[in-house]
Amino acid sequence: MDNIIIYCKSCVTPSSRPRIVFNKNGICNACLNSNQKDNINWEDRLHELNIILDEHRANNGSWDCIIPWSGGKDSSAIAYKMKYEHQMNPLLVTFSPMLPNKIGNENREALINAGFDHIYFRPNQKVHRILAKRFFIERGNPKVAWDAGINVIPVKIALKMNIKLLFYAEHGESEYGGKVLSEESMRSRDFTEVIEHQIGDDPRNWEADNVSLRDLNPYIYPNNKELNDAGIKAYYYSYFRKWSMFENFKYVKKKYNFNENPRGRTLGTFQGFDSLDDKFDDLYYYMQYIKFGFGRCIRDTSRFIQNNHMERKEALELCHKYDGEFPEYYFDEILKYLDLSKDDFYSIVDKHRNDEIWKKTNEEWELKYPLPKK
Ligand SMILES: [Zn+2]
């Protein structure tokens, strides 16, 4: 990271976002990539998608693809399109949120009622808590093991049930600013990239006195040879159809009874329709703010700007109002889950404050390079 943090001149993402790159005009690669979308021939991409689907569509009534599914607007939009627009027979697979909440459960139930088969996997909570606490302390991220689980379980089920096709939502690195390894990495999912960028290391390394190899089974990815031999392929839907989280929201809203955060907006941001099924999410995004100096409102408004749903001026106002809000709503439940006292919690948070980003003045933490007013 450079010593001075700059913010993209088109969206509001800072240069402290891991792996983001700015051009000489101060525009981030997520914005540049989103401009590229206008040059893509989406008819050709749809044709490409249809070829893949035709190859896999089952004629004998069995499931022909797996959608790793949270119940949120993006994976639900894909599931709905697969079934009702592409005439596939998808099986939805969910790795349970860490602390599921009511709205998430209701939204999952609503899509299942719209005509879907579903497998819900809930991992051993004794081990999941140990890992959540360990990674919150070590990496300031309680969701590392969860991230591994959501990647692993759908693929393990695909192997076991001999379903050769998986569809993921979007390629995060190209959509939101990051490192794009190749054109192919935006199309089909490369798990090495996921381990490196999302999880950080191989979960086989997580064995410890209180965690055995057997305990880690939900987090350990099948080996590549096994997947190749079985002919399993995983793709990103965002490569084939133009991606917008807001369009996905409008789509699910129209198709079935998908509901937003009953409190109107989610803590730390202006919107109430994205990433709303896990009580841990407020803490997760707060820790991004602590570690990288930007929270959920910067993330969300940047995506809105990139998809032409918001002006930068409005984004700046919203971010000054909401970015970095403390996760107070589920705070007590989170402390209980992590088995931490308030004092422990605050000292872990402060340990993850990067001193290139934060300074302490009058006993208050302040960003050294805050988002400009305009
Ligand atoms: Zn940008």
Boltz pocket constraint, residues with backbone or C-beta under 6 A from the ligand:
constraints:
  - pocket:
      binder: B
      contacts: [[A, 8], [A, 9], [A, 10], [A, 11], [A, 12], [A, 13], [A, 27], [A, 28], [A, 29], [A, 30], [A, 31], [A, 32]]
      max_distance: 6.0
